[in-house]
Amino acid sequence: MPTPAWTDLRPLFVLPLLLLGVLAFDGAWLAAAASTNGHAGWMAPFAALIGFAPLWLARAAPGSMRALLALLATATALALGNWLVAALPIGQAMGQFPLEAARRIGPDFGWMLIRLGNRPSDCLWTAFALVLAGLFGRGDAAGRLNGRRRAP
């Protein structure tokens, strides 16, 4: 009888590692955006790696539960990263750190900055990252990367 997916996740190990990965990715995205003076939307596919890697390291069973967690972690990293990158020029203009500026801007102003800062290519990178996280989380793409066949 197959074991449920939650017994294989080891949540005491996976969830803090996912949170640490999301925060580290958003810090790297903020640094890339600050150094290029742009949105750095090309960093979005790396969020899929951040969402998938802790689940793979914990040997979570491939399936819909792992795909859902990878998608949630990737979406969280992308949303928080967009918010921080939108707050970056406001913080620079006011002499604050981006985290302080992100706390001070309201949802309407933040959403307007995100819409103005994202180009169509950034939206495509974001969509590609979410699709990539779902595929790797489900286990479809990860098993086919090395070209080996699965045992019958």
N, C-alpha and C positions, 0 to 999 in steps of 0.2 A: 504494500500500500504506500503510495507516495506521501511524503511529508509535506505539510503545508508550508507555504513560502515564508511565513513569519518565523518559523522555527529555525530557518537557515540564515536569517538576517543578522543575528547577533546585535540587536539594537543598541546595546551598551557601548559597542565599539563603533558602529557605523554612523549613528546620528551625530555624535560630537565630531567625528572626522569629516562628515559632510558639511557641518557648520564651519569648521576650520577651513575647509577647502573653499567654501563660498566667500568667506571673509578675505582669505589670501588672494583669491582670484580678483575680487573687487578692488583690493589694494593695488594689484598689478595693472588692472584696467585703468584705474585712476592715474597711476604713474605714466602709463602709455599715453593717455589722453592729455595729460599735462605736458609731456615732453613733445608731443606732435602738434599741440595747439588745435586739436580736432577731437572728434568723437571716438575715434579708434574702434569702429564697429567691427573691424576684422578680428578683434579679440573674442567675439561671441562664440565661435566654435570651440574655443578652449574651455568655455563654461560647460560644454557637453562632456568633456573629459573630466572636469572637476565633479560633475554630477554622477558620472559612471564609475570612476576609478575606485572610490571607497567601497562601493557595492561589489565590484569585481574582486577587490582585495579581501573582502570578508567572505568570499565565495558564496554569495547569495544565489539562490536558485534562479536560473533564467526564467523569465515569464512576465506576466502582466504586473505583478507587484514590484519587481525590480525596475521595470520600465516606468511605472508610475513614480517611484521614488527618484529615479534619475531625472525624469521630466520636472518634478517639483523642485529638486535641487538646482537644476539648470535654469528654470524660470525664476527662482528666487535670486540666483546670482545675476541674471540678466536684469531683473527689475531693480535690484539694489544698485547694481553698477550704473544703469542708466540714470538713476536718481542722483548718485554721487557725481557723475560726469556732468549732469545738468547743473548741479550746485557748484561746480568748480569755478566757473567764471564769476558767479555771484560772490563766492568767498574771496576770490582774488581781488575783486573790486572793493570789497568791504574790509579787506585785511584780516580775514578769518580763514580757518582751516575748512576744507570742504565738508567735513562732518558737522561742524558748527553751522555752516550755511545750509546744509541739508535739513537740519532740524528746524531752521527758521523759515524756510520757504514753505508756503502752503501747498495743498494738493493741486489747486487750479494753476498756480504759477509754475509749479514743478512740471505738471503735465504739458503746459505750453512750452516750457524750455525743452522738454524731451521731444515734442513734436517738431520744434524748430531745429533742434540739433541733429536729429536723425535724417540722413539722406535715404533715398530708396535702396541704395546698396547696403546700408546699415540694417535696414529692415529685412533684406534678403539674407544677410549674415545671421540675423537673429532667428529667422525661420529655419535656416539650415542647421543651426545649433540645436533647435528643439527636435527636429527630425532625427538628427544624429544621436541625440540623447535617447530618444525613444527606440531607435534601432539597436543601439548598443545595449541599452537596458533590457530589451526583450531577449537579446541573445542571438538575433538573426545575423547581424553583421559581424559580430565578434567571432563566431564559429567559421565564417567563410573567408576571413582575412588571410589565413595561412594556406588555404588551398587543400587542406586535408579533408578526407571524407569522414563522416561520423560512422561509428560502428553500427551495424544493423541490429 
